[in-house]
Amino acid sequence: MSDVTMIELFAITANSNALQWELNWLEAVISTRFELYFNQESPYGSIEEIDEPNLTDNQSAYAQLVREHSLGNYERLMLIMALAPHIRPQVLDFFFHPKSYVRSGIYGIWWDSRQYSGWFFTDGRDNFISGSRF
């Protein structure tokens, strides 16, 4: 039998939901940013038109952090972008398209050692996504 109480389960579920909403928002922002950059058809004219998840009444630890620190859209995007590789790494797959210019190293550095093998993203990625306009 599990040692997780109903209160703990509720907290875990609330946090999971909040993070999923933020990741869905991030995915929409990244997708839209690439569509706009490459002059492809997009339902949005800018990433600012994409509504961020409303966390006002959410009781998760993540939502509390967003409210306590009065994080704006840009800060929220940077926070969820930093968490994405650990929660839903496929959200960042846009950056690894084989025909995309972003593989050139402007937005990330490939590191390969015995301790770690993977991408370290630079602030160029963050500036590209935000369009430095938030």
N, C-alpha and C positions, 0 to 999 in steps of 0.2 A: 504494500500500500504506500502511496506517495505521502511525503511529509509536507506537501504544498497545501496551504489553507485556501479557502475560497477567496479570502481577501487578497492573498498573494496572486492567485490565479487571475482575479479581476485586474490587478495592477499590471501583470504581465500582458494580458490581453489588450488593455488600454494603451500601453506603451507600444505594443506591436502594431496596433491599428494606426496610431499617430505616425509611426515611422513609415508604414506602408503608404499612407496618404502623402507624406513628404517625398518619398521615393517616386511615387507616381507623378507628383508635381515636377520633380527634378527631371524625370524622363521626358515629360512634355516640354519643359524648358529647353533641354538639350536638343531634342528632335526639332523643335521650332527654330532654335538658333541655327542649326545646320541648314534647315530648309531656307531660311531667310538669307544666310550667307551665300549659299549656292544658287540663289534665285529660283528655287523650286516653289511649287504651289504650296501654300500654307493657310490654315484657317485663321491665322493670326498675322497682324501687321508688325507686331513686336512682342518680345517676351513679357513685357509689362502687362499685356492683355490677358495673360494666363493667371487665373485666380489661384492664389496660394490656399492651402487647406486652412479652414477656420479651426483654430485650436482653442478658442475662447473658453468653451465649457468642458474641454477635454481634461480629465484628471490624471493623465499620464505624467511620468517624470519628465519626459521629453517636452511636453506642452508646458509644464511648469517652468522648465529651464528657459523656454522661448519667452514666456510672459515675464518671468523675474528679471531677465536681462534685456527686455524690450527689443528683441531681435527684429530687425527689419527684413525685407525680402532678400536683400543681398547677403546679410549675415546668415539667414536661414539656408540659402542656397549653398553657401560655403560650408556650413556645418553638415548638411545632409550629403554634400559631395565628398566631404572627408569621411563620413560614415559609410557611404555607398559600397566601397570595395570590401567592406567587412560584412555587410548585410545583404546586398543584392548587386554583386559586381557586374552583372550583365547590363546594368543601366549605363555603364561607361563604355559599352562596346562600340558606340558611335565613333570613339576616338581611335579605334583599331581597324577601321575599314581599310582593306588592302589598297584601294585606289585613292585613298584620301591623303591630302597633303599633311595631315596632322601626325602621320607616322614619322615625320622628318626630325622629331626631337624637340620641336618648339614647345610642345605641351607636356612632354614627359621624358624621363630618362630611364632606359632599361638597365637594371642592375642585376648582375648574376654573380653570386658568391656561394660559398658553402652554407652560410647562414640564411640567405634570402635570395630569391630569384623573382623578380617582378618589376612592375612599373612604379616609379616615384613621379607623381605629377607635380608640375611647376605652376607658378601663379599665372603663367600664360594661358593655361586651360581655364582658370577661373575668370580671367579677364575676357577671354573669348566668349564664354558662356554668358556672362553678365553683359557683355557688350560695353562694359565699363559705364553703364548708363543707369544703374540703380541708385 
